[in-house]
Amino acid sequence: MTLTATAPVTLRPDRRMSSPPVARRPTVRLAAQRAAAVPCAGAQAYVLPVTTVRQGARVAMHRTRRCTVLGRLPVVGPLVVPWLWPLHMVIVGLTAGHIRHTPDASLSYCDGTRPRRHFLISVTAVIAFVSWVALAGGTVLILVHSSSPIVADAVATAVLLPAVVEFVGLVEFAVLNPEWVTLKRQVRNRTDGRRTYVLTSLVARQDGHNFAGTLMQLTYPQWQAADAVVVGYPASKRLVSYYVRMGARREHQTRTAARAARRCITFDCRHPLRSR
């Protein structure tokens, strides 16, 4: 029998696990969002301010489709978007710090302080509006010069009519509801010494879900911590009933110098928010 000499084999230690894994530090944007997030006890969700163009675009689209006269209509609604979406985008960019949102709803408020602005959102809105006007105007001019005046008139009417209808509807609402125009004065007119938030908008992605109520439940602890009073002016009587079921009461002329409004509601954050 022949024995073959074999060189001894040494086992090398595995160095891949010699040092513990190092946790990555969150990015500056993620850290800012987590710092500004308002957690809700018992819920795995956060309500965040608007910090990106994508978030601002989503909030503006919800407002365009839900807070307009023609926005909810299936055929005419898309014709409103090129006119009003840039307008809402500008507003979102100028008031980004006073907006709280989830993927399905958003709210904005005023507390008498200057909100943080997001200029990139406003710049995007201006570029989108200029591009839309150039596209629509160029299309009409091409049709006019191509000996198709009837088609050009039809296209111009289809493009401009939704914008005119929305403008007339906005003016009518402001004339019939003057309290809505002066709602932000509630911050200066209250004399009870408590911090006041004016709820300027509360928009959900669609009906049939409690998206707006969930957003209110997520934001309410922040208002409770500030011992605040939240004042709002619902756009319809149906929404007044919605807020009353959540715990709001109609604003009356008690302990405040503010003039009572027909549809003004108030949340006293010393009391818990009721589920609708």
C-alpha positions in Angstrom: 0.0 0.0 0.0 1.3 3.4 -1.0 0.6 6.4 1.2 0.4 9.7 -0.6 1.6 12.7 1.3 -0.9 15.4 1.5 0.0 18.9 2.5 -1.9 20.1 5.6 -4.7 22.4 5.0 -5.3 25.3 7.3 -8.7 26.7 7.9 -8.9 30.5 7.3 -11.4 32.3 9.5 -14.3 33.9 7.7 -13.8 37.7 8.0 -17.0 38.7 6.5 -18.7 38.5 9.9 -15.8 39.8 11.9 -17.4 43.2 12.3 -21.0 44.0 13.1 -23.1 45.5 10.3 -23.2 49.3 10.3 -26.6 50.9 10.0 -27.0 53.4 7.2 -27.8 56.9 8.2 -31.0 58.3 6.8 -30.8 60.9 4.1 -31.4 64.5 4.9 -34.8 64.5 3.1 -36.0 61.3 4.9 -34.8 62.7 8.3 -36.7 66.0 7.7 -39.8 64.1 6.8 -39.6 61.9 9.9 -39.0 64.9 12.1 -42.1 66.7 10.6 -44.3 63.6 10.6 -47.1 63.4 13.0 -47.6 59.8 14.2 -51.0 58.5 15.3 -51.0 56.2 18.3 -51.8 52.7 17.4 -51.6 53.3 13.6 -48.8 52.5 11.3 -49.1 55.7 9.3 -47.8 59.1 9.2 -49.1 62.4 8.0 -46.3 64.5 6.3 -45.8 68.0 4.9 -45.2 68.5 1.2 -41.5 68.2 0.5 -41.3 66.9 -3.1 -42.7 67.9 -6.5 -44.4 64.6 -6.8 -46.3 65.1 -3.5 -47.3 68.6 -4.6 -48.5 67.4 -7.9 -50.7 64.7 -6.3 -52.2 67.2 -3.8 -52.8 69.7 -6.7 -54.5 67.0 -8.8 -56.8 66.0 -5.9 -57.8 69.6 -5.5 -58.3 70.1 -9.3 -60.6 67.1 -9.6 -62.5 67.4 -6.3 -62.8 71.2 -5.6 -64.0 72.4 -9.0 -67.3 72.7 -10.7 -66.5 70.4 -13.7 -63.6 68.4 -12.3 -65.7 65.3 -11.3 -67.4 65.0 -14.7 -66.1 62.0 -16.7 -65.7 63.7 -20.1 -65.4 67.5 -19.3 -63.3 67.0 -16.2 -60.0 66.3 -17.9 -60.4 69.6 -19.9 -60.2 71.5 -16.6 -57.0 69.9 -15.5 -54.6 71.9 -17.8 -56.0 75.2 -16.6 -56.5 74.6 -12.9 -53.8 72.1 -12.0 -51.0 74.6 -12.5 -53.0 77.1 -10.4 -53.3 74.7 -7.5 -49.7 73.7 -8.0 -48.6 77.3 -7.4 -50.8 77.5 -4.3 -49.3 74.2 -3.0 -45.8 75.5 -3.6 -46.4 78.8 -1.8 -48.1 77.0 1.2 -46.1 73.7 1.3 -45.3 74.1 5.0 -49.0 74.4 6.0 -50.1 71.3 4.1 -50.5 67.8 5.6 -51.2 64.8 3.4 -51.4 61.1 3.0 -51.6 59.3 -0.3 -55.4 59.6 -0.3 -56.1 63.0 1.2 -54.7 66.4 2.1 -55.5 69.3 4.3 -54.2 72.9 4.5 -54.4 75.3 7.4 -53.4 78.8 8.4 -52.1 79.8 11.8 -51.0 83.3 11.2 -47.3 82.4 10.5 -45.6 82.4 7.1 -45.5 78.9 5.7 -42.4 77.2 4.3 -42.4 77.5 0.5 -41.3 75.0 -2.1 -40.2 77.1 -5.1 -39.5 74.1 -7.4 -43.2 73.2 -7.2 -44.2 76.7 -8.2 -41.7 76.8 -11.0 -43.0 73.4 -12.3 -46.5 74.8 -12.3 -45.5 77.9 -14.3 -43.7 75.8 -16.9 -46.7 73.5 -17.2 -49.1 76.4 -17.7 -46.9 78.1 -20.3 -46.5 74.8 -22.2 -50.2 74.2 -22.2 -51.0 77.8 -23.4 -48.4 77.4 -26.2 -49.7 74.0 -27.2 -53.4 75.1 -27.3 -52.7 78.4 -29.0 -50.4 76.8 -31.5 -53.0 74.2 -32.4 -55.7 76.8 -33.0 -53.4 78.9 -35.1 -52.4 75.9 -37.2 -56.0 75.0 -37.8 -56.8 78.6 -38.8 -54.0 78.8 -41.3 -54.9 75.4 -42.7 -58.3 76.7 -43.9 -60.2 75.0 -41.1 -61.8 77.9 -39.3 -64.8 75.9 -38.1 -62.6 73.2 -36.6 -60.4 75.9 -35.0 -63.4 77.6 -33.4 -64.6 74.3 -32.1 -61.2 73.5 -30.6 -60.9 76.9 -29.1 -64.4 76.7 -27.5 -63.7 73.2 -26.1 -60.4 74.5 -24.6 -61.6 77.8 -23.2 -65.2 77.0 -22.1 -64.2 74.9 -19.0 -61.9 77.6 -17.7 -64.6 80.2 -18.1 -67.2 78.1 -16.3 -64.8 77.5 -13.4 -64.0 81.2 -13.1 -67.7 82.1 -13.1 -68.4 79.4 -10.5 -65.6 80.7 -8.2 -66.8 84.2 -8.4 -70.4 83.1 -7.6 -69.2 81.1 -4.6 -67.2 84.0 -3.3 -70.1 86.4 -3.7 -72.7 84.1 -2.1 -70.3 83.1 0.7 -68.3 86.2 1.8 -67.3 84.5 5.1 -65.1 82.1 3.0 -63.1 85.0 1.6 -62.4 86.5 5.1 -62.0 83.2 7.0 -58.3 83.7 7.7 -59.2 86.8 9.8 -60.4 84.3 12.5 -56.8 84.0 13.5 -56.6 87.7 14.4 -60.1 88.2 15.7 -60.3 85.5 18.4 -59.9 87.0 21.9 -59.9 83.9 24.1 -56.1 83.6 24.0 -55.9 80.1 22.5 -54.0 79.2 19.4 -56.2 79.1 16.3 -55.8 77.1 13.2 -57.9 77.9 10.2 -58.7 74.8 8.1 -58.6 76.2 4.6 -59.1 72.9 2.7 -59.7 69.2 3.3 -59.7 67.1 0.2 -60.0 63.3 -0.3 -59.1 61.4 -3.4 -62.6 59.9 -3.8 -65.9 59.4 -2.0 -67.0 56.3 -0.3 -64.0 56.0 1.9 -62.9 57.7 5.2 -59.7 59.2 3.7 -60.4 62.7 5.1 -61.4 61.3 8.5 -58.2 59.3 8.7 -56.2 62.4 7.9 -58.0 64.4 10.6 -57.3 61.6 13.1 -53.6 61.7 12.2 -53.3 65.5 12.5 -55.5 66.0 15.5 -52.9 65.0 18.2 -50.7 67.9 16.9 -53.5 70.3 17.4 -54.3 68.9 20.8 -50.7 69.3 21.9 -51.0 73.0 21.1 -54.3 73.3 22.9 -55.7 74.8 19.7 -59.0 75.8 18.2 -59.5 74.7 14.6 -61.9 76.8 12.5 -63.3 75.8 9.1 -65.9 76.9 6.6 -67.3 73.9 4.7 -68.2 74.4 1.1 -71.7 72.8 1.5 -74.2 72.1 4.2 -73.6 68.3 3.7 -70.0 68.9 4.8 -71.2 70.8 7.9 -73.0 67.6 9.0 -69.8 65.6 8.3 -67.7 67.8 10.6 -70.4 67.9 13.3 -70.4 64.1 13.4 -66.6 64.3 13.9 -67.1 66.5 17.0 -67.2 70.1 15.6 -69.8 72.6 16.5 -71.2 75.5 14.7 -69.4 78.8 15.4 -71.4 81.2 17.5 -70.5 84.6 18.8 -69.3 83.5 22.3 -65.9 84.5 23.8 -64.7 85.7 20.4 -64.8 89.0 18.5 -65.2 87.2 15.2 -68.4 87.6 13.3 -70.5 84.5 13.3 -70.7 82.8 9.9 -73.5 80.8 8.4 -71.5 77.6 7.9 -68.5 78.2 10.1 -67.5 75.2 12.3 -65.1 74.9 15.2 -63.1 72.0 16.6 -62.2 72.5 20.3 -59.1 70.3 20.6 -59.5 69.9 24.3 -62.2 67.4 23.4 -61.4 64.2 21.5 -62.2 63.7 17.9 -65.1 61.4 17.2 -65.1 59.0 14.4 -67.8 59.8 11.8 
